[in-house]
Amino acid sequence: MVSKQPRKQRKALYNASLNKRQKLMSARMSETLKKRYQKKRISLRKGDTVEIERGDYAGHKGTVEKVSLRKLRINVSGASVKKTDGTDRYYPIHPSKVVITKLDTSDERRMKKLKKDK
C-alpha cells in the first residue's frame, strides 16, 4: 500500500491478487505458540482453533470452518446468527480480530515450514 487515501487503500484491497490476500489472512499466534515456533503471525487455515478477541463474539473459542479469500473473512464454529427462518448462518469475522490458540498440524508442508523457520 503506497497511498494514504482511503479510497485508494480500499481499491488496492479489492484488486489484490490471491497471494497478497493470503498474506492478509494471517492472524496472531498465542503466547505459547509464539514461544514454540518463534513466529508472531501465520496464515489461517481451516481446522485451526482460534479465540475471537474483538466484536460481539469476543472471548469465544472455536475452530475455523471456512476461509474466504475473496471476502477476507473467516467462519468460526459457534459464532453464528439466527436467520428469520430459524436457520443458523456463520458470522463473518476478520482475521485480525482473532488469536490462533491451536494449529491444524495435519498439513506436512505447513509444519515443515514452521520448523524450518526456527
JOHU-V62331 format. One record per pair of residues at least 12 apart in sequence whose ideal C-beta (glycine too) atoms are under 6 Angstrom apart, sorted by sequence separation. I is the first residue (numbers start at 0). J is the second residue. If there is no record, write none. Layout:
I_J ; I_J
//
This chain:
64_76 ; 78_90 ; 27_40 ; 48_62 ; 61_75 ; 62_76 ; 25_40 ; 61_76 ; 74_89 ; 47_63 ; 61_77 ; 25_42 ; 26_43 ; 75_92 ; 24_42 ; 45_63 ; 59_77 ; 24_43 ; 59_78 ; 72_91 ; 73_92 ; 43_63 ; 21_42 ; 45_66 ; 73_94 ; 56_78 ; 43_66 ; 43_73 ; 54_96 ; 53_96 ; 52_96 ; 51_97 ; 52_98 ; 20_68 ; 23_71 ; 49_97 ; 50_98 ; 49_99 ; 50_100 ; 43_94 ; 47_99 ; 48_100 ; 48_101 ; 47_102 ; 47_103 ; 46_103 ; 44_103 ; 26_94 ; 29_98 ; 24_94 ; 26_97 ; 27_98 ; 28_99 ; 29_100 ; 26_99 ; 36_113 ; 37_117
//
